[in-house]
Amino acid sequence: MANREIIRTDTVSVRIMELAGGAATEWHLHTEVTDFFVGLSGTVVVETRQPETSVTLLPGERTEVPVGRMHRVMNLTPGMAEYLLVQGVGHYDFRRVPDAGNDTETMKPER
């Protein structure tokens, strides 16, 4: 997964993220920041727990995951996918949540 940082302050981060075909981030949550996602290329799926949801993003479509909600981002297609990730407002943290039965290649986010 390649990340291209656009903006980073103490409380806001804006990055372009790439996911290889079949890859996914780890299940995780943030205690201060909301994640805002915009599909850029390919197909990206944002899954959440509690409640369980799955949002498929095509280029130009968006969704958000509020503070404290477990989530992961997946690329279920064989080709590369990109999305814009805006995180804020608050101090960034990445709290991994164990996931039994994850059958996609897990990619740790770079920071």
C-alpha atoms as a printed R data frame, in Angstrom:
    type eleno elety resid chain resno       x       y      z
1   ATOM     1    CA   MET     A     1   0.000   0.000  0.000
2   ATOM     2    CA   ALA     A     2   1.475   3.339 -1.017
3   ATOM     3    CA   ASN     A     3   0.518   6.525  0.767
4   ATOM     4    CA   ARG     A     4   0.961  10.031 -0.555
5   ATOM     5    CA   GLU     A     5   0.612  12.665  2.111
6   ATOM     6    CA   ILE     A     6  -1.056  15.874  0.951
7   ATOM     7    CA   ILE     A     7  -1.537  17.734  4.242
8   ATOM     8    CA   ARG     A     8  -0.555  16.924  7.808
9   ATOM     9    CA   THR     A     9  -1.040  19.040 10.912
10  ATOM    10    CA   ASP     A    10  -1.309  18.095 14.581
11  ATOM    11    CA   THR     A    11  -5.038  17.454 14.157
12  ATOM    12    CA   VAL     A    12  -5.701  16.803 10.426
13  ATOM    13    CA   SER     A    13  -4.262  14.401  7.854
14  ATOM    14    CA   VAL     A    14  -5.078  14.184  4.148
15  ATOM    15    CA   ARG     A    15  -3.579  11.310  2.131
16  ATOM    16    CA   ILE     A    16  -4.068   9.381 -1.083
17  ATOM    17    CA   MET     A    17  -4.039   5.688 -0.243
18  ATOM    18    CA   GLU     A    18  -3.517   2.718 -2.565
19  ATOM    19    CA   LEU     A    19  -4.644  -0.849 -2.041
20  ATOM    20    CA   ALA     A    20  -3.423  -3.707 -4.190
21  ATOM    21    CA   GLY     A    21  -5.965  -6.139 -5.564
22  ATOM    22    CA   GLY     A    22  -7.394  -8.278 -2.754
23  ATOM    23    CA   ALA     A    23  -5.687  -6.246  0.001
24  ATOM    24    CA   ALA     A    24  -7.258  -4.751  3.120
25  ATOM    25    CA   THR     A    25  -6.234  -2.650  6.091
26  ATOM    26    CA   GLU     A    26  -6.404  -4.201  9.533
27  ATOM    27    CA   TRP     A    27  -9.600  -3.830 11.549
28  ATOM    28    CA   HIS     A    28  -9.008  -0.741 13.667
29  ATOM    29    CA   LEU     A    29 -10.551   2.333 15.261
30  ATOM    30    CA   HIS     A    30  -9.543   5.870 16.187
31  ATOM    31    CA   THR     A    31 -10.325   7.510 19.531
32  ATOM    32    CA   GLU     A    32 -10.264  11.132 18.318
33  ATOM    33    CA   VAL     A    33 -10.508  11.338 14.524
34  ATOM    34    CA   THR     A    34 -13.274  10.726 12.016
35  ATOM    35    CA   ASP     A    35 -12.208   9.087  8.744
36  ATOM    36    CA   PHE     A    36 -13.610  10.556  5.525
37  ATOM    37    CA   PHE     A    37 -13.153   8.430  2.381
38  ATOM    38    CA   VAL     A    38 -13.524   9.406 -1.290
39  ATOM    39    CA   GLY     A    39 -13.076   6.795 -4.007
40  ATOM    40    CA   LEU     A    40 -10.497   7.845 -6.610
41  ATOM    41    CA   SER     A    41  -9.926   4.770 -8.799
42  ATOM    42    CA   GLY     A    42 -11.034   1.163 -8.781
43  ATOM    43    CA   THR     A    43 -13.513  -0.063 -6.184
44  ATOM    44    CA   VAL     A    44 -12.967   0.389 -2.444
45  ATOM    45    CA   VAL     A    45 -15.134  -1.198  0.251
46  ATOM    46    CA   VAL     A    46 -15.339   0.386  3.728
47  ATOM    47    CA   GLU     A    47 -16.631  -2.068  6.320
48  ATOM    48    CA   THR     A    48 -17.623  -1.212  9.886
49  ATOM    49    CA   ARG     A    49 -18.604  -3.135 12.985
50  ATOM    50    CA   GLN     A    50 -21.121  -2.179 15.644
51  ATOM    51    CA   PRO     A    51 -23.125  -1.629 13.546
52  ATOM    52    CA   GLU     A    52 -21.984  -3.867 10.724
53  ATOM    53    CA   THR     A    53 -22.074  -2.003  7.425
54  ATOM    54    CA   SER     A    54 -20.379  -2.265  4.063
55  ATOM    55    CA   VAL     A    55 -20.141   0.719  1.716
56  ATOM    56    CA   THR     A    56 -18.752   0.274 -1.792
57  ATOM    57    CA   LEU     A    57 -17.058   3.377 -3.192
58  ATOM    58    CA   LEU     A    58 -16.574   3.986 -6.886
59  ATOM    59    CA   PRO     A    59 -14.602   7.019 -8.099
60  ATOM    60    CA   GLY     A    60 -16.202  10.209 -6.764
61  ATOM    61    CA   GLU     A    61 -18.303   8.504 -4.079
62  ATOM    62    CA   ARG     A    62 -17.723   9.133 -0.384
63  ATOM    63    CA   THR     A    63 -18.472   7.891  3.091
64  ATOM    64    CA   GLU     A    64 -17.266   8.503  6.627
65  ATOM    65    CA   VAL     A    65 -16.526   6.469  9.743
66  ATOM    66    CA   PRO     A    66 -17.061   8.310 13.032
67  ATOM    67    CA   VAL     A    67 -14.759   8.332 16.036
68  ATOM    68    CA   GLY     A    68 -14.656   5.025 17.900
69  ATOM    69    CA   ARG     A    69 -16.206   2.814 15.193
70  ATOM    70    CA   MET     A    70 -14.255  -0.309 14.185
71  ATOM    71    CA   HIS     A    71 -13.540  -0.375 10.462
72  ATOM    72    CA   ARG     A    72 -11.322  -1.562  7.646
73  ATOM    73    CA   VAL     A    73 -10.866  -0.696  3.977
74  ATOM    74    CA   MET     A    74 -10.730  -3.412  1.328
75  ATOM    75    CA   ASN     A    75 -10.097  -3.773 -2.370
76  ATOM    76    CA   LEU     A    76 -12.042  -6.826 -3.544
77  ATOM    77    CA   THR     A    77 -11.050  -6.373 -7.185
78  ATOM    78    CA   PRO     A    78  -7.906  -7.798 -8.814
79  ATOM    79    CA   GLY     A    79  -6.512  -4.369 -9.812
80  ATOM    80    CA   MET     A    80  -5.144  -1.437 -7.814
81  ATOM    81    CA   ALA     A    81  -7.608   0.910 -6.080
82  ATOM    82    CA   GLU     A    82  -7.039   4.431 -4.696
83  ATOM    83    CA   TYR     A    83  -8.967   6.531 -2.220
84  ATOM    84    CA   LEU     A    84  -8.589   9.924 -0.593
85  ATOM    85    CA   LEU     A    85  -8.456   9.678  3.209
86  ATOM    86    CA   VAL     A    86  -9.153  12.766  5.312
87  ATOM    87    CA   GLN     A    87  -8.725  12.283  9.071
88  ATOM    88    CA   GLY     A    88  -9.616  14.824 11.720
89  ATOM    89    CA   VAL     A    89 -10.145  16.747 13.787
90  ATOM    90    CA   GLY     A    90  -8.044  15.406 16.640
91  ATOM    91    CA   HIS     A    91  -4.829  13.584 17.417
92  ATOM    92    CA   TYR     A    92  -4.299  10.518 15.251
93  ATOM    93    CA   ASP     A    93  -4.159   7.054 16.742
94  ATOM    94    CA   PHE     A    94  -4.539   3.592 15.211
95  ATOM    95    CA   ARG     A    95  -6.019   1.029 17.589
96  ATOM    96    CA   ARG     A    96  -5.851  -2.408 15.987
97  ATOM    97    CA   VAL     A    97  -8.818  -4.721 16.605
98  ATOM    98    CA   PRO     A    98  -8.110  -8.452 16.215
99  ATOM    99    CA   ASP     A    99 -10.104 -10.132 13.450
100 ATOM   100    CA   ALA     A   100 -10.415 -13.887 13.250
101 ATOM   101    CA   GLY     A   101 -11.281 -15.159  9.828
102 ATOM   102    CA   ASN     A   102  -9.914 -12.288  7.748
103 ATOM   103    CA   ASP     A   103  -9.397 -13.909  4.351
104 ATOM   104    CA   THR     A   104  -7.843 -10.955  2.515
105 ATOM   105    CA   GLU     A   105  -4.222  -9.869  2.494
106 ATOM   106    CA   THR     A   106  -3.878  -7.447  5.417
107 ATOM   107    CA   MET     A   107  -1.840  -4.303  4.872
108 ATOM   108    CA   LYS     A   108  -0.672  -2.229  7.825
109 ATOM   109    CA   PRO     A   109  -1.209   1.496  7.291
110 ATOM   110    CA   GLU     A   110   1.902   3.604  7.016
111 ATOM   111    CA   ARG     A   111   2.097   6.847  8.927
